[in-house]
Structure formats: structure tokens, C-alpha cells
């Protein structure tokens, strides 16, 4: 079991990107998941006080606006089709705060991207077509909430994605 920290978009970005994720998961019979970027991943420690951790790491971080780089795709299940985002100092500060709080930091490397579909069945041509046709709402995405989930150590199947469970959420403070 592992613990996963997500950073989730604020409204109206949340609804916009969730609609794309839902449409693609329906169209391609793929995993359903919430719009997010993965902030950090580590071994699950049942003694970790998640509410206190989130209170501590989020107390000085305001909402985060990340610039969109481009839509990309890959052969990786969790990066089938995604929006690559540019990191910024607030995101890196939040990442370091979570990482340092964990006690024995994992080797997770921050690579901010918002996945649009997790699928093994899409061809290269389908991914390229989707990347070309998806129209983005803006040139940046605002994030205002951290969620903490428990998930399987391997994230390779639809079942792995859909079995993840949110155990706590915390809103970032307004700028």
C-alpha cells in the first residue's frame, strides 16, 4: 500500500478537465479518476497523522496557478495522454514540505502533469489524434486542494486506479 498526494484543480478548471476525463474514459472504456496532478508518492505509514500533515504543509501555500506547456502522450499507462505543466516555486515548496514531513523521503520526482486518460488500448495514432483535437480552456490551471489517497503500489490497471481511496482533503488558502 502506498500514500499518494494529489493537487486538484479549482473551479471552473476542475469541472472543465473532469468533463474531458469522463468523456475519454466513457469513449474508450478506460479507468475513471478525478482531475489531479500527483504531488508526491510514498510508502503508507498508518501512524502518519494526515490531517496534521496537511494543516502544516498547506498553511502557508496559497492556491497555485501552473502554466500549461502542451498536451503529450506516452507509452506509460499513467501518462497515456496528459497535459504537461510548468512547475513553479509554490508547487516546489509544497512538494518539499510534503516530502520532508514524510520522515524517510521516497525517490519520487515531481513532474507536474494532468492526465486525461489511462489506457493501454489506445494506438499511437489515436493518442496523436486526441492530442491534436483537445482544446484547452486556458493557458494555465489553478489548483486549490490537496487530497491524500491510499493506493496499490503498482498502478498498471484500471482496477489499480479505481481502487484508490481518498482519506483526507485540505483546501489551500486563498491568495
N, C-alpha and C positions, 0 to 999 in steps of 0.2 A: 504494500500500500504506500502511496506517496501523497504528499500535500502539494496542491497547486494554487498559486495566487494568480487571479485574473484581474485585469483592469478593464472595466466595462464602459462603453460609450454612454454619454449623457444624451437626454432627449434634445432635439429630434433625431440626432445621429443614431441612437440605439434603435429606434423604430425603422429607420431607413435601411440600415445594414442588416437588421434582423429579417426584414422582408426579403432581402436578396438571399440570405442564408436559407430561409424557409422555402423560397421558390426553387432554389437549386436542389435542396435536399428532397423536395417533392418530385421535381422533374427527373432526377437521376436516382431516386430511391436510395438516398445516402443518409448518413448519420445526422441527427438533429442536435444542435448545440446552440448556446447563446452567443451573441456577438461579444468578442473579447480580444484582448491581447494577453498572452501568457507573460506575466511579470517575473515569476520565479517558480521553481520546482525543487522539492527536497524530499527526503525520507519523512514519513509521517511519524511524529512523536506524540503519542497520546497524552503526555504530560504538558504539552505546549498550551499555554493559555492564549488561545486565538483572539478573543475579544481584547485582551490587554495588548497583545502584539499589534493589532490593527489600530487601537487607540494611540499607541506610542508612535508607530511609523507614519500614521496619516495625520497626526496633529498639526504639523507644520507644512504639509503639502497641499497647495490649492489644486483646483481642477487643472487637468493637463491637456493642452492642445498639441497634437502631433501632426506635422505636415505629411501629406501623402507623397510618396515617391512615385510609385507606379503599381499597376496590377501585374503580378507574376504568377508563375506556376512551376511545379517541380514534380519529381517522381516520388517524393515523400508523402505518405498518407496524410500527415498533419499539415502539409503545405501544398496540397493538391492545387488549389487556386487561392490566392491571397493578395491582400493589399499590403505592400511593403511601406512602412512608415519610417520617418526620420526620428531618431532619438533626440532628446533634449535634456538639459541639466536637471529639470524637475523629475523626469522619469528616471534618470540615472540615480538621483538622490533617493528616490523611493525604492528602487531596486537594491541599492546598497544598504538602506535601512532594514529591509526585509531580510536580506542575505546575512547581515551582521547579527540580527536578532536570533537567527536560527541556531547559533552556537557552534555548529560544525558545518559551515557553508558547503553546499554542493558545488559541482563544477558547472552549473547551469550558466549559460551565456545569454545575456539579454539581446534579443533580436526582434524588435517590435514589428509585428505584422498581425493583421486581422484576417483570419482565414474565412473564406466564403463557402467552401465545400471540402469535406473529407471524403475521398473516394478512390478506390483502386481501379474502378472500371472505366474511367474517362481516358480516351486516347489523347495523344499529344495534340492532334488536330482539334479535338473538342475543347481542350484546355485553351488552346490559342484562340479559337473562335469565341469562347466565353470571355477571355481576357480582352479581346477587341470590342465586344459588344456591350459590356457592362459600363454604364455611365455612372460616374460618381457624383455625389451630391455637392461636394465642395472640394477644396484643396487641403483640408485638414479635418481631423476628427477630434472632438472633445471627449475626454474621459473624466468621470466624476465618481466612480465607485470601485472599491476593491472587493472581490469575492474570494473566499477561500473554499477549496473543494478537496475532497478525498477522491483519489482515482487509482486505477490499477497502475502498476509500474510500467507496463507496456501499453502504449497507445497505438494499436495497429489495426483495430477493427471497429466497426460500428458499435458493437456491444461495449467495447472499452470506453468509447466516448459517451454513450448513453447511460452507462452505469456510474459515472462520476456524480458525486453528491455535494451540493453546496452546504457548508456547515456554518458559515458566517459571512455577513456583508457589512461594509462600512462606507459611508459616503465621504468623499474628500470635502474639505472646506471650500466655500466659495472664494473666488479670487478677490 
